[in-house]
Amino acid sequence: MNAHEKTILITGGTNGIGKEAAVMLARAGARIVITGRNADKTARVLDEIRERAASTSITALSCDFASQASIRALAQNFLATHDRLDVLINNAGGVHARRELTEDGIEATFAVNHLGYFLLTHLLLDCLKASAPARIVNVASAAHYRGTLDFDDLGLAHGWHIMRAYSRSKLCNVLFTRALAKRLDGSGVTVNAVHPGVVGTGIWHHGAPAWGEALFRIVLAPVKRLAMRTPVDGARVVVRLAANDDVDGMSGLYFDREKIVEPSALARDDALAERLWRESEHLTQLS
């Protein structure tokens, strides 16, 4: 692993894959910055990662990815305290039991899982280019194969379902990766999307119905133990794309765990990727 003295920003680093990736990369000598939404939890996890990695080169910044103002503040705070960024791992994400709108008026799953990646990456892109060779890793999902896009109803105001919203957001991750790779060609910055496997993290707890959250957790526990990969297993896949030499120079690809595979037909549609890019610019006020 070639992570020594690299500066690596991991969004959603207080839980699951993000936290385990932070431990692994810090052990390899990287300077790690994690993001978290809850200040108390972030402080506790920061201490845990430092202890497990036997490293003090780990810091944290606050961000609520449901808020574009918070994402902009994160980028501003990072750039004010760091002069380089070798690897950006877009990992923060979530699901919702009910359709919700963010403070920006955007369906929450789409806002966090796709626009969060899109906006933060754009705000940090100059720093990544100045630090080249650099890498971007977008944590996606095989759920994108079931994803659809309707630009007349991106937020699923009609026919919303938890998995429709999640699959759509993950399709957008892969389309974003494809379109960004073309724009980064020759810059020394690579970008790839990865499905880390079906990992037993806390993300699905947020998808529990309000009336049955306790029962949902009880039912989910053995499924996570028997049928899902551990967060450590998922993190190894992400860490490889972030720091291993064997993927050096690879860009615009979709990895299913360790293997390069073809994403869905929609995810390979360049016209669709460009339309999504333009709409994402509009929704994040970057255009």
C-alpha positions in Angstrom: 0.0 0.0 0.0 1.3 3.4 -1.0 -0.3 5.6 1.6 2.6 7.0 3.6 2.3 10.7 4.2 -0.6 11.1 1.8 -3.5 13.4 2.8 -6.7 11.5 2.6 -10.2 12.9 3.2 -12.9 10.3 4.0 -16.5 11.4 4.2 -18.7 9.5 6.5 -15.7 8.4 8.5 -17.5 7.8 11.8 -19.1 4.6 10.9 -18.7 1.3 9.0 -16.6 1.3 5.9 -15.4 4.9 6.3 -14.2 4.3 9.9 -12.4 1.0 9.1 -10.8 2.6 6.0 -9.5 5.4 8.1 -7.9 3.0 10.6 -6.2 1.0 7.7 -4.9 4.0 5.9 -3.7 5.7 9.1 -1.8 2.5 10.0 -0.1 2.8 6.6 1.2 6.3 7.5 -1.5 8.5 5.8 -2.7 11.8 7.2 -6.4 11.2 7.6 -9.3 13.6 7.8 -12.7 12.2 8.5 -16.1 13.9 8.4 -18.9 13.4 10.8 -22.3 15.0 11.4 -22.7 14.6 15.2 -19.9 16.4 17.1 -19.9 14.1 20.2 -19.9 10.9 18.1 -17.2 12.3 15.8 -15.0 13.1 18.8 -15.4 9.6 20.3 -14.7 7.9 16.9 -11.7 10.1 16.3 -10.2 8.9 19.6 -11.0 5.3 18.7 -9.3 5.6 15.3 -6.2 7.2 16.8 -5.9 4.5 19.4 -6.5 1.6 17.0 -4.1 3.0 14.3 -1.5 4.1 16.8 -1.4 7.4 15.0 -2.1 11.1 15.9 -2.2 12.1 12.2 -6.0 11.9 12.1 -8.3 14.9 12.4 -12.0 15.5 11.9 -14.2 18.1 10.3 -18.0 18.5 10.7 -20.4 18.1 7.8 -24.1 17.3 7.3 -24.3 16.1 3.7 -28.0 16.9 3.6 -27.0 20.6 3.6 -25.2 22.2 0.7 -24.2 25.1 3.0 -22.5 22.5 5.3 -20.7 20.9 2.4 -19.4 24.3 1.2 -18.3 25.0 4.8 -16.5 21.6 4.9 -14.6 22.4 1.7 -13.7 25.8 2.9 -12.5 24.5 6.3 -10.4 21.7 4.6 -8.8 24.1 2.2 -8.0 26.5 5.0 -6.1 23.9 7.0 -4.6 21.7 4.3 -2.4 22.6 1.3 -2.9 19.2 -0.5 -5.3 16.4 -1.0 -4.0 13.1 -2.4 -7.2 11.1 -2.1 -10.8 11.9 -1.7 -13.0 9.0 -0.7 -16.7 9.9 -1.2 -18.3 7.5 1.2 -21.0 9.4 3.2 -24.5 8.2 2.4 -27.8 7.1 3.8 -31.3 5.8 3.3 -34.6 7.0 4.6 -37.7 5.2 5.7 -39.9 8.0 4.3 -39.5 10.5 1.6 -37.9 13.6 3.0 -36.7 16.9 1.6 -33.5 18.6 2.7 -33.2 22.3 3.6 -32.4 22.9 0.0 -35.7 21.4 -1.1 -34.2 18.2 -2.6 -35.1 14.6 -1.9 -32.8 13.5 0.8 -31.4 10.3 -0.6 -30.5 11.9 -3.9 -29.1 15.0 -2.1 -26.8 13.1 0.2 -25.8 10.2 -1.9 -25.3 11.9 -5.2 -25.2 15.7 -4.9 -23.0 15.4 -1.8 -20.4 13.6 -3.9 -20.8 16.0 -6.8 -20.6 19.2 -4.9 -17.7 18.3 -2.6 -15.6 16.9 -5.4 -16.1 20.1 -7.4 -15.1 22.3 -4.5 -11.9 20.3 -3.9 -11.0 19.6 -7.5 -8.4 22.3 -7.9 -6.6 21.0 -4.7 -6.7 17.5 -6.1 -5.2 18.6 -9.4 -2.5 20.6 -7.6 -1.6 17.4 -5.6 -1.5 15.1 -8.6 -1.1 12.2 -8.9 -4.3 12.0 -6.9 -7.3 9.8 -6.7 -11.1 10.0 -6.1 -13.0 6.9 -4.9 -16.8 7.0 -5.1 -18.4 4.3 -3.0 -21.3 3.2 -5.1 -23.4 0.0 -5.0 -24.6 -2.9 -7.2 -28.1 -1.5 -6.4 -27.3 0.9 -9.3 -28.3 -2.0 -11.7 -31.9 -1.4 -10.6 -31.6 2.3 -10.8 -33.6 4.5 -13.2 -33.6 8.3 -14.0 -36.5 10.5 -14.7 -35.4 14.1 -15.0 -39.1 15.2 -14.7 -39.2 13.6 -11.3 -35.6 13.2 -9.9 -36.9 13.4 -6.4 -39.5 10.6 -6.8 -42.4 12.8 -5.8 -44.5 10.1 -7.5 -43.9 6.4 -6.7 -41.2 7.0 -4.0 -39.8 3.8 -2.4 -36.7 3.5 -0.2 -34.9 1.2 -2.7 -36.0 3.2 -5.8 -34.5 6.3 -4.2 -31.3 4.4 -3.1 -30.8 2.7 -6.4 -31.3 5.9 -8.3 -28.7 7.7 -6.2 -26.1 4.9 -6.7 -26.7 4.9 -10.5 -25.9 8.6 -10.3 -22.6 7.8 -8.5 -21.5 5.6 -11.4 -22.7 8.1 -14.1 -20.9 10.9 -12.2 -17.7 8.8 -12.1 -17.8 8.2 -15.8 -18.4 11.9 -16.7 -15.8 13.1 -14.3 -13.1 10.7 -15.6 -13.4 12.2 -19.1 -13.0 15.7 -17.7 -10.0 14.7 -15.7 -8.2 12.9 -18.5 -4.6 14.1 -18.5 -4.8 15.9 -15.2 -3.1 13.2 -13.1 -6.3 12.7 -11.1 -8.2 9.4 -11.4 -11.7 8.6 -10.3 -13.3 5.2 -9.9 -16.6 3.8 -8.5 -16.7 0.8 -6.3 -19.4 -1.6 -5.0 -17.7 -2.8 -1.7 -20.2 -5.7 -1.4 -23.3 -6.0 0.7 -21.8 -4.7 4.0 -23.4 -4.9 7.4 -23.1 -1.3 8.4 -25.5 1.0 10.3 -26.8 2.6 7.1 -29.9 0.4 6.9 -31.0 1.2 10.5 -32.2 4.5 9.1 -34.5 2.7 6.8 -36.5 1.1 9.6 -40.2 2.1 9.9 -40.8 4.4 12.8 -43.3 1.9 14.3 -40.9 -1.0 14.2 -37.4 0.3 14.6 -36.5 -2.0 17.5 -37.9 -5.1 15.8 -36.2 -4.1 12.6 -32.8 -4.0 14.3 -33.4 -7.4 15.9 -34.4 -9.0 12.5 -31.5 -7.3 10.7 -28.8 -8.4 13.2 -28.6 -12.1 12.1 -28.8 -11.1 8.4 -25.9 -8.8 8.8 -23.9 -11.5 10.6 -24.7 -14.4 8.2 -25.2 -12.8 4.8 -23.3 -9.5 4.7 -19.6 -8.6 4.6 -18.1 -7.0 7.5 -17.1 -3.3 7.4 -13.5 -4.4 7.5 -14.0 -6.4 4.3 -15.7 -3.5 2.6 -13.0 -1.1 3.7 -10.3 -3.2 2.2 -11.8 -2.8 -1.3 -12.0 1.0 -0.8 -8.5 1.2 0.5 -7.1 -0.7 -2.5 -8.6 1.9 -4.9 -7.3 4.7 -2.6 -3.7 3.6 -2.2 -2.6 0.4 -3.9 -0.1 0.6 -6.8 -2.0 -2.1 -8.9 -4.7 0.4 -9.8 -2.4 3.3 -10.6 -3.6 5.2 -13.6 -6.9 3.4 -13.9 -9.9 5.8 -14.2 -13.6 5.9 -15.1 -14.1 2.2 -14.0 -16.6 0.4 -11.9 -15.3 -2.2 -9.5 -17.4 -4.9 -7.9 -15.3 -5.5 -4.9 -11.9 -6.5 -6.3 -12.9 -6.9 -10.0 -13.5 -4.5 -12.8 -17.0 -5.2 -14.2 -19.4 -3.5 -16.6 -22.0 -1.3 -14.9 -25.5 -1.2 -16.0 -26.5 -0.1 -19.5 -27.9 3.2 -18.1 -24.6 3.8 -16.2 -22.7 3.5 -19.6 -25.0 6.1 -21.3 -22.7 9.1 -21.9 -25.7 11.3 -23.0 -27.4 10.5 -19.7 -24.3 11.2 -17.8 -23.9 14.6 -19.4 -27.6 15.5 -18.7 -27.2 14.4 -15.1 -24.0 16.6 -14.9 -25.8 19.7 -16.1 -28.8 19.1 -13.8 -26.4 18.5 -10.8 -24.6 21.8 -11.6 -28.0 23.5 -11.5 -29.1 21.9 -8.3 -25.8 22.7 -6.5 -25.7 26.3 -8.0 -22.4 25.5 -9.7 -23.5 26.4 -13.2 
